[in-house]
Amino acid sequence: MKVLGIDIGGTKIRMGIVDSNGQVVEDHKIPTETPLYSYLENKIIQFLKEHTHVQAIGIGTRGMVDAENGVITFESGTIPGWQGTEVKSLLEKATGLYVEVNNDANCAGLAEARLGSARGYRRTVCLTIGTGLGGGFVIDGKIMNGTHGGAGEVGHMILYPGGHICSCGRPGCSEQYVSGTALRRSIAEMNIVDENNKLITPNRMFELAIEGHSDALAITKKFTNDLAIVISSLQAVLDMDCVIIGGGVSESADSWWSFLLTALEPLLLKPLEVKKAKFGNEAGMLGAALLVLTDEKDGVFKK
């Protein structure tokens, strides 16, 4: 069987066909446009006309999701009008196909737990470090969603009370310190520029830290120390087997991984596996497809 997995981000949407073995057999990207639902429905119907063999649809999206009912319960404003959308019921009516909806970081965590770096572990936390900081908790192969779809919102754990104002409106959330956005803000504050007097990228900043650049090293150590605190706090609550780190910032992990392990060692209560994600930018889309493929071995369709 083949299903359609969709990963909805603030700037782009990734749509892919995934087979019973968890293999991506076709992959497309389109820009995110608003109002989102009508745009998304039109694109999906067009896609299904060209791929009539699709049997179900899984969607991973920004924001908090009532996964049981497929409703977006909270979105910070990156996608105007998305909050409150009853995606599952609307899309099932429009397509006649079975639809599951969940948070994008949860979907990434599901992909890593079933097919990726966390395969074989029972209790997994997946952290996605990109524009913000996301989290997905997968326990015994199932996503922990929480009462309002808010479980795994690691980026909105308060790290520094009274700190930088988050997009959620509260001060001091962890994603204001552990994210690509936070790194770019720190680079601007330190005014670390290249030979053309332009602010450098986070990837370049990590490289400079290894070379001994004092300001870059200070930012790197602050970033990894804050990430270590987040991981340690999660361990105290969840006592997970494994932490997987993915997202755009993780693509430069080779440059900062040793700093993280050094910062993490004295904070852990028990031994903990910390691993880099296997899947890159396709993790959310692949995990979304797995929402409707409950068994990667024989492709049992979730009903």
LOMARPA-213052 format. One record per residue (C-alpha): x, y negated, z negated; residue number from 1. Coordinates in nm, 4 decimals. Each point is the difference from the previous one (the first is absolute). Layout:
N
<X:X, Y:Y, Z:Z, nr:NUM>
...
This chain:
303
<X:0.0000, Y:0.0000, Z:0.0000, nr:1>
<X:0.0998, Y:-0.3630, Z:0.0451, nr:2>
<X:-0.0969, Y:-0.3035, Z:-0.2060, nr:3>
<X:0.0515, Y:-0.3724, Z:0.0293, nr:4>
<X:0.2144, Y:-0.1651, Z:-0.2678, nr:5>
<X:-0.0131, Y:-0.3785, Z:-0.0332, nr:6>
<X:0.2285, Y:-0.2219, Z:-0.2078, nr:7>
<X:-0.1295, Y:-0.3562, Z:-0.0440, nr:8>
<X:0.2527, Y:-0.2664, Z:-0.0933, nr:9>
<X:-0.0146, Y:-0.3755, Z:-0.0205, nr:10>
<X:0.1522, Y:-0.0533, Z:0.3445, nr:11>
<X:-0.0375, Y:0.3293, Z:0.1872, nr:12>
<X:-0.2070, Y:0.3163, Z:0.0150, nr:13>
<X:0.1525, Y:0.3359, Z:0.0831, nr:14>
<X:-0.2217, Y:0.2702, Z:0.1501, nr:15>
<X:0.1261, Y:0.3522, Z:0.0571, nr:16>
<X:-0.1311, Y:0.3440, Z:0.0836, nr:17>
<X:0.1222, Y:0.2652, Z:-0.2449, nr:18>
<X:-0.0383, Y:0.3740, Z:0.0406, nr:19>
<X:-0.0618, Y:0.2769, Z:-0.2542, nr:20>
<X:0.3722, Y:0.0347, Z:-0.0704, nr:21>
<X:0.0379, Y:-0.3654, Z:-0.0914, nr:22>
<X:0.1739, Y:-0.0840, Z:0.3260, nr:23>
<X:-0.0612, Y:-0.3400, Z:0.1573, nr:24>
<X:-0.0820, Y:0.0697, Z:0.3634, nr:25>
<X:-0.0958, Y:-0.3510, Z:0.1077, nr:26>
<X:0.0642, Y:-0.3406, Z:-0.1533, nr:27>
<X:-0.1241, Y:-0.3523, Z:0.0803, nr:28>
<X:0.0384, Y:-0.3434, Z:-0.1608, nr:29>
<X:-0.2366, Y:-0.2933, Z:0.0297, nr:30>
<X:0.0026, Y:-0.3397, Z:-0.1742, nr:31>
<X:-0.2254, Y:-0.0557, Z:-0.3003, nr:32>
<X:-0.2757, Y:-0.2467, Z:0.0831, nr:33>
<X:-0.2883, Y:-0.1436, Z:-0.1997, nr:34>
<X:-0.2852, Y:0.0457, Z:-0.0555, nr:35>
<X:0.1542, Y:0.3416, Z:-0.0392, nr:36>
<X:-0.2826, Y:0.2521, Z:-0.0132, nr:37>
<X:-0.1660, Y:-0.0818, Z:0.3339, nr:38>
<X:0.3412, Y:-0.0183, Z:0.1657, nr:39>
<X:0.1068, Y:0.3320, Z:-0.1539, nr:40>
<X:-0.3213, Y:0.1769, Z:0.0954, nr:41>
<X:0.0300, Y:-0.1126, Z:0.3617, nr:42>
<X:0.3617, Y:0.1143, Z:0.0205, nr:43>
<X:-0.0809, Y:0.3388, Z:-0.1548, nr:44>
<X:-0.2949, Y:0.0647, Z:0.2320, nr:45>
<X:0.2176, Y:-0.0907, Z:0.2979, nr:46>
<X:0.2731, Y:0.2326, Z:-0.1291, nr:47>
<X:-0.2447, Y:0.2870, Z:-0.0513, nr:48>
<X:-0.1299, Y:-0.0303, Z:0.3568, nr:49>
<X:0.3526, Y:0.0699, Z:0.1169, nr:50>
<X:0.0601, Y:0.2770, Z:-0.2586, nr:51>
<X:-0.3192, Y:0.2042, Z:-0.0219, nr:52>
<X:0.1688, Y:0.2819, Z:-0.1954, nr:53>
<X:0.0248, Y:-0.2040, Z:-0.3238, nr:54>
<X:-0.2112, Y:0.1617, Z:-0.2735, nr:55>
<X:0.0352, Y:-0.2352, Z:-0.2978, nr:56>
<X:0.1456, Y:-0.3364, Z:-0.1018, nr:57>
<X:0.2204, Y:-0.0871, Z:-0.2967, nr:58>
<X:0.0737, Y:-0.3628, Z:-0.0856, nr:59>
<X:0.2639, Y:-0.1498, Z:-0.2280, nr:60>
<X:-0.0337, Y:-0.3705, Z:-0.0674, nr:61>
<X:0.1294, Y:-0.2866, Z:-0.2056, nr:62>
<X:-0.1930, Y:-0.0708, Z:-0.3178, nr:63>
<X:-0.1886, Y:0.2021, Z:-0.2582, nr:64>
<X:-0.2373, Y:0.2620, Z:0.1372, nr:65>
<X:-0.2939, Y:0.1826, Z:-0.1526, nr:66>
<X:0.1111, Y:0.3211, Z:0.1694, nr:67>
<X:-0.3164, Y:0.1938, Z:-0.0863, nr:68>
<X:-0.2183, Y:-0.2459, Z:0.1900, nr:69>
<X:0.2604, Y:-0.1440, Z:0.2377, nr:70>
<X:-0.0506, Y:-0.3611, Z:-0.1090, nr:71>
<X:0.2697, Y:-0.2697, Z:-0.0294, nr:72>
<X:-0.0359, Y:-0.1210, Z:-0.3599, nr:73>
<X:0.2821, Y:-0.2562, Z:-0.0071, nr:74>
<X:0.2284, Y:-0.1655, Z:0.2544, nr:75>
<X:0.2147, Y:-0.2984, Z:-0.0950, nr:76>
<X:-0.0892, Y:-0.2079, Z:0.3057, nr:77>
<X:0.2519, Y:0.1194, Z:0.2579, nr:78>
<X:-0.2936, Y:0.1382, Z:0.1999, nr:79>
<X:-0.2867, Y:-0.2504, Z:-0.0418, nr:80>
<X:-0.3421, Y:0.1613, Z:-0.0351, nr:81>
<X:0.1340, Y:0.3534, Z:-0.0436, nr:82>
<X:-0.0896, Y:0.0223, Z:-0.3696, nr:83>
<X:-0.3430, Y:0.1571, Z:-0.0439, nr:84>
<X:-0.0047, Y:0.1690, Z:0.3403, nr:85>
<X:-0.1717, Y:0.3408, Z:-0.0057, nr:86>
<X:0.2441, Y:0.1506, Z:0.2459, nr:87>
<X:-0.0890, Y:0.3674, Z:-0.0378, nr:88>
<X:-0.3760, Y:-0.0268, Z:0.0480, nr:89>
<X:0.0233, Y:-0.2552, Z:0.2800, nr:90>
<X:0.2609, Y:0.1929, Z:0.1945, nr:91>
<X:-0.1674, Y:0.3385, Z:-0.0451, nr:92>
<X:-0.3200, Y:-0.1499, Z:0.1391, nr:93>
<X:0.1854, Y:-0.1593, Z:0.2917, nr:94>
<X:0.2057, Y:0.3063, Z:0.0975, nr:95>
<X:-0.1920, Y:0.3025, Z:-0.1274, nr:96>
<X:0.3246, Y:0.1299, Z:-0.1523, nr:97>
<X:0.1003, Y:0.0751, Z:-0.3581, nr:98>
<X:0.1981, Y:-0.2916, Z:-0.1515, nr:99>
<X:0.2184, Y:-0.0329, Z:-0.3103, nr:100>
<X:0.1465, Y:-0.3295, Z:-0.1246, nr:101>
<X:0.2721, Y:-0.0652, Z:-0.2579, nr:102>
<X:0.2722, Y:-0.2467, Z:-0.0933, nr:103>
<X:0.3013, Y:-0.0079, Z:0.2330, nr:104>
<X:0.2595, Y:0.0679, Z:-0.2715, nr:105>
<X:-0.2083, Y:0.2942, Z:-0.1217, nr:106>
<X:0.0051, Y:0.1337, Z:0.3549, nr:107>
<X:0.3768, Y:-0.0418, Z:0.0209, nr:108>
<X:0.0316, Y:0.1875, Z:-0.3275, nr:109>
<X:-0.2188, Y:0.2806, Z:0.1299, nr:110>
<X:0.2159, Y:0.0361, Z:0.3110, nr:111>
<X:0.3170, Y:0.0191, Z:-0.2086, nr:112>
<X:-0.1533, Y:0.2439, Z:-0.2505, nr:113>
<X:-0.1373, Y:0.2429, Z:0.2576, nr:114>
<X:0.2555, Y:-0.0226, Z:0.2782, nr:115>
<X:0.2855, Y:-0.2267, Z:-0.1047, nr:116>
<X:0.2635, Y:-0.0581, Z:-0.2662, nr:117>
<X:-0.2338, Y:0.0934, Z:-0.2877, nr:118>
<X:-0.1182, Y:0.3292, Z:0.1447, nr:119>
<X:0.0125, Y:0.2656, Z:-0.2707, nr:120>
<X:-0.0444, Y:-0.2453, Z:-0.2876, nr:121>
<X:-0.3258, Y:-0.0007, Z:-0.1980, nr:122>
<X:-0.0024, Y:-0.3572, Z:-0.1305, nr:123>
<X:0.1244, Y:-0.2660, Z:0.2373, nr:124>
<X:0.0151, Y:-0.3782, Z:-0.0027, nr:125>
<X:0.0632, Y:-0.1654, Z:0.3351, nr:126>
<X:0.1106, Y:-0.3644, Z:-0.0052, nr:127>
<X:-0.0232, Y:-0.2003, Z:0.3211, nr:128>
<X:0.2188, Y:-0.3093, Z:-0.0050, nr:129>
<X:-0.0799, Y:-0.2320, Z:0.2871, nr:130>
<X:-0.1657, Y:-0.3389, Z:0.0111, nr:131>
<X:-0.1452, Y:0.1001, Z:-0.3370, nr:132>
<X:0.0345, Y:0.2977, Z:-0.2340, nr:133>
<X:-0.2427, Y:0.2894, Z:0.0336, nr:134>
<X:-0.0350, Y:0.3269, Z:-0.1817, nr:135>
<X:-0.1636, Y:0.3348, Z:0.0597, nr:136>
<X:-0.0447, Y:0.2698, Z:-0.2652, nr:137>
<X:-0.0462, Y:0.3565, Z:0.1277, nr:138>
<X:-0.0694, Y:0.2654, Z:-0.2633, nr:139>
<X:-0.0194, Y:0.3671, Z:0.1056, nr:140>
<X:-0.0469, Y:-0.1078, Z:0.3604, nr:141>
<X:-0.2836, Y:-0.2440, Z:-0.0701, nr:142>
<X:0.0029, Y:-0.3790, Z:-0.0070, nr:143>
<X:-0.0747, Y:-0.1617, Z:-0.3353, nr:144>
<X:-0.2431, Y:-0.2770, Z:0.0964, nr:145>
<X:-0.1258, Y:-0.1361, Z:-0.3304, nr:146>
<X:-0.3485, Y:-0.1220, Z:-0.0890, nr:147>
<X:-0.0002, Y:-0.2999, Z:0.2355, nr:148>
<X:0.2597, Y:0.1207, Z:0.2479, nr:149>
<X:0.2681, Y:-0.1913, Z:-0.1864, nr:150>
<X:0.2285, Y:0.2816, Z:-0.1163, nr:151>
<X:0.3485, Y:-0.0397, Z:0.1458, nr:152>
<X:-0.0131, Y:-0.3807, Z:0.0219, nr:153>
<X:0.3553, Y:-0.0106, Z:-0.1295, nr:154>
<X:0.0627, Y:-0.3394, Z:0.1558, nr:155>
<X:-0.2555, Y:-0.1508, Z:-0.2358, nr:156>
<X:0.1527, Y:0.1285, Z:-0.3209, nr:157>
<X:0.1166, Y:-0.3058, Z:-0.1966, nr:158>
<X:0.3784, Y:-0.0007, Z:-0.0048, nr:159>
<X:0.0716, Y:-0.3564, Z:-0.1146, nr:160>
<X:-0.2873, Y:-0.1611, Z:-0.1949, nr:161>
<X:-0.0427, Y:-0.3590, Z:0.1093, nr:162>
<X:0.2136, Y:0.0580, Z:0.3084, nr:163>
<X:-0.0590, Y:-0.0672, Z:0.3679, nr:164>
<X:-0.3669, Y:-0.0153, Z:0.1033, nr:165>
<X:-0.1032, Y:0.3097, Z:0.1948, nr:166>
<X:-0.2402, Y:0.0149, Z:0.2928, nr:167>
<X:-0.2472, Y:0.1593, Z:-0.2416, nr:168>
<X:0.0015, Y:-0.3249, Z:-0.2004, nr:169>
<X:0.1840, Y:0.1284, Z:-0.3067, nr:170>
<X:0.3496, Y:-0.1068, Z:-0.1066, nr:171>
<X:0.2952, Y:0.2379, Z:-0.0181, nr:172>
<X:-0.1131, Y:0.3031, Z:0.2031, nr:173>
<X:0.2794, Y:0.2401, Z:0.0873, nr:174>
<X:-0.0324, Y:-0.0504, Z:0.3762, nr:175>
<X:0.1082, Y:-0.3598, Z:-0.0543, nr:176>
<X:0.3391, Y:0.1423, Z:-0.0984, nr:177>
<X:0.0225, Y:0.3377, Z:0.1763, nr:178>
<X:-0.0857, Y:-0.0576, Z:0.3668, nr:179>
<X:0.1331, Y:-0.1392, Z:0.3238, nr:180>
<X:-0.1861, Y:-0.3238, Z:-0.0736, nr:181>
<X:0.1757, Y:-0.0293, Z:-0.3356, nr:182>
<X:0.3386, Y:0.0653, Z:0.1572, nr:183>
<X:-0.0547, Y:-0.2694, Z:0.2631, nr:184>
<X:-0.1044, Y:-0.2463, Z:-0.2694, nr:185>
<X:0.3170, Y:0.0739, Z:-0.1989, nr:186>
<X:0.2153, Y:-0.0389, Z:0.3112, nr:187>
<X:-0.1588, Y:-0.3404, Z:0.0645, nr:188>
<X:0.0490, Y:-0.1066, Z:-0.3620, nr:189>
<X:0.3673, Y:0.0980, Z:0.0194, nr:190>
<X:0.0218, Y:-0.1506, Z:0.3512, nr:191>
<X:0.1942, Y:0.2929, Z:0.1421, nr:192>
<X:0.0387, Y:-0.0820, Z:0.3684, nr:193>
<X:0.1784, Y:0.1435, Z:0.3030, nr:194>
<X:0.2504, Y:-0.1647, Z:0.2338, nr:195>
<X:-0.2884, Y:-0.1843, Z:0.1695, nr:196>
<X:-0.1193, Y:-0.1387, Z:-0.3335, nr:197>
<X:-0.3100, Y:0.2220, Z:0.0078, nr:198>
<X:-0.1180, Y:0.1952, Z:-0.3017, nr:199>
<X:0.1211, Y:0.3586, Z:0.0179, nr:200>
<X:-0.2269, Y:0.3056, Z:-0.0044, nr:201>
<X:-0.0348, Y:0.2263, Z:-0.3043, nr:202>
<X:0.1863, Y:0.2738, Z:0.1911, nr:203>
<X:0.2956, Y:-0.2307, Z:0.0574, nr:204>
<X:-0.0156, Y:-0.1162, Z:-0.3588, nr:205>
<X:0.0407, Y:0.3583, Z:-0.1241, nr:206>
<X:0.3016, Y:0.0421, Z:0.2285, nr:207>
<X:0.1573, Y:-0.3155, Z:-0.1425, nr:208>
<X:-0.0582, Y:0.1305, Z:-0.3516, nr:209>
<X:0.2097, Y:0.3074, Z:0.0776, nr:210>
<X:0.2683, Y:-0.2319, Z:0.1380, nr:211>
<X:0.0051, Y:-0.1860, Z:-0.3315, nr:212>
<X:-0.1920, Y:-0.3181, Z:0.0857, nr:213>
<X:-0.0884, Y:-0.1295, Z:-0.3488, nr:214>
<X:-0.3473, Y:-0.1400, Z:0.0715, nr:215>
<X:-0.0996, Y:0.2996, Z:0.2132, nr:216>
<X:0.1256, Y:0.2328, Z:-0.2717, nr:217>
<X:-0.2027, Y:-0.1861, Z:-0.2633, nr:218>
<X:-0.3205, Y:0.0304, Z:0.2067, nr:219>
<X:0.0636, Y:0.3684, Z:0.0701, nr:220>
<X:0.0584, Y:0.0815, Z:-0.3651, nr:221>
<X:-0.3113, Y:-0.1945, Z:-0.1063, nr:222>
<X:-0.2104, Y:0.1773, Z:0.2648, nr:223>
<X:0.1221, Y:0.3499, Z:-0.0922, nr:224>
<X:-0.0229, Y:-0.0687, Z:-0.3746, nr:225>
<X:-0.3616, Y:-0.1103, Z:0.0417, nr:226>
<X:-0.0769, Y:0.3058, Z:0.2132, nr:227>
<X:0.1581, Y:0.2207, Z:-0.2662, nr:228>
<X:-0.2275, Y:-0.1535, Z:-0.2648, nr:229>
<X:-0.3045, Y:0.0723, Z:0.2164, nr:230>
<X:0.1047, Y:0.3625, Z:0.0483, nr:231>
<X:0.0777, Y:0.0451, Z:-0.3702, nr:232>
<X:-0.3380, Y:-0.1435, Z:-0.1000, nr:233>
<X:-0.1783, Y:0.2332, Z:0.2409, nr:234>
<X:0.1892, Y:0.2970, Z:-0.1407, nr:235>
<X:-0.1134, Y:-0.0894, Z:-0.3519, nr:236>
<X:-0.3625, Y:0.0141, Z:0.1165, nr:237>
<X:-0.0007, Y:0.2761, Z:0.2629, nr:238>
<X:0.3032, Y:0.2214, Z:-0.0758, nr:239>
<X:0.0283, Y:0.0746, Z:0.3720, nr:240>
<X:0.2362, Y:0.2518, Z:0.1586, nr:241>
<X:0.1147, Y:-0.2236, Z:0.2791, nr:242>
<X:0.0074, Y:-0.3611, Z:0.1222, nr:243>
<X:0.0119, Y:-0.0623, Z:0.3738, nr:244>
<X:0.1033, Y:-0.3437, Z:0.1238, nr:245>
<X:-0.1142, Y:-0.1121, Z:0.3435, nr:246>
<X:-0.1121, Y:-0.3133, Z:0.1791, nr:247>
<X:0.1942, Y:-0.2487, Z:0.2099, nr:248>
<X:0.2497, Y:-0.0960, Z:-0.2706, nr:249>
<X:0.0917, Y:0.3672, Z:-0.0454, nr:250>
<X:0.1496, Y:0.0007, Z:0.3493, nr:251>
<X:0.3012, Y:-0.1752, Z:-0.1538, nr:252>
<X:0.0057, Y:0.2291, Z:-0.3053, nr:253>
<X:0.3474, Y:0.1329, Z:0.0776, nr:254>
<X:0.1294, Y:-0.3461, Z:-0.0920, nr:255>
<X:-0.1755, Y:-0.0271, Z:-0.3378, nr:256>
<X:-0.0715, Y:0.3590, Z:-0.1083, nr:257>
<X:0.3033, Y:0.0281, Z:-0.2292, nr:258>
<X:-0.1002, Y:-0.3229, Z:-0.1763, nr:259>
<X:-0.3467, Y:0.1456, Z:-0.0637, nr:260>
<X:0.1296, Y:0.3282, Z:-0.1416, nr:261>
<X:0.2400, Y:-0.1871, Z:-0.2289, nr:262>
<X:-0.2808, Y:-0.2234, Z:-0.1282, nr:263>
<X:-0.2414, Y:0.2915, Z:-0.0389, nr:264>
<X:0.2221, Y:0.2426, Z:-0.1902, nr:265>
<X:-0.0243, Y:-0.1606, Z:-0.3486, nr:266>
<X:-0.3757, Y:-0.0654, Z:0.0376, nr:267>
<X:-0.1256, Y:0.3520, Z:0.0743, nr:268>
<X:-0.1681, Y:0.1950, Z:-0.2760, nr:269>
<X:0.0440, Y:0.3332, Z:0.1816, nr:270>
<X:0.1853, Y:0.1144, Z:0.3135, nr:271>
<X:-0.1705, Y:-0.1210, Z:0.3157, nr:272>
<X:0.0547, Y:0.0617, Z:0.3699, nr:273>
<X:0.0192, Y:-0.3269, Z:0.1951, nr:274>
<X:0.0040, Y:0.0509, Z:0.3753, nr:275>
<X:-0.0254, Y:-0.1983, Z:0.3214, nr:276>
<X:-0.3136, Y:0.0491, Z:0.2062, nr:277>
<X:0.0188, Y:0.2377, Z:0.2943, nr:278>
<X:-0.2527, Y:-0.1850, Z:0.2114, nr:279>
<X:0.0544, Y:-0.3575, Z:0.1046, nr:280>
<X:-0.2682, Y:-0.2268, Z:0.1339, nr:281>
<X:-0.2154, Y:0.2974, Z:0.1052, nr:282>
<X:-0.0580, Y:0.1161, Z:-0.3601, nr:283>
<X:-0.3234, Y:-0.1949, Z:-0.0495, nr:284>
<X:-0.1502, Y:0.1157, Z:0.3269, nr:285>
<X:0.1061, Y:0.3613, Z:-0.0567, nr:286>
<X:-0.1368, Y:-0.0023, Z:-0.3543, nr:287>
<X:-0.3265, Y:-0.1485, Z:0.1230, nr:288>
<X:-0.0367, Y:0.2941, Z:0.2364, nr:289>
<X:0.0728, Y:0.2399, Z:-0.2859, nr:290>
<X:-0.3032, Y:-0.1385, Z:-0.1839, nr:291>
<X:-0.2084, Y:0.2076, Z:0.2405, nr:292>
<X:0.2453, Y:0.2886, Z:0.0390, nr:293>
<X:-0.0138, Y:0.1663, Z:-0.3404, nr:294>
<X:0.2334, Y:0.2881, Z:0.0835, nr:295>
<X:0.3062, Y:-0.0658, Z:0.2118, nr:296>
<X:0.0344, Y:0.3721, Z:0.0751, nr:297>
<X:-0.3333, Y:0.0759, Z:0.1606, nr:298>
<X:-0.1598, Y:-0.3418, Z:0.0376, nr:299>
<X:-0.3095, Y:0.0664, Z:-0.2093, nr:300>
<X:-0.2284, Y:-0.2937, Z:0.0681, nr:301>
<X:-0.1162, Y:-0.1862, Z:-0.3080, nr:302>
<X:-0.3791, Y:-0.0068, Z:-0.0255, nr:303>
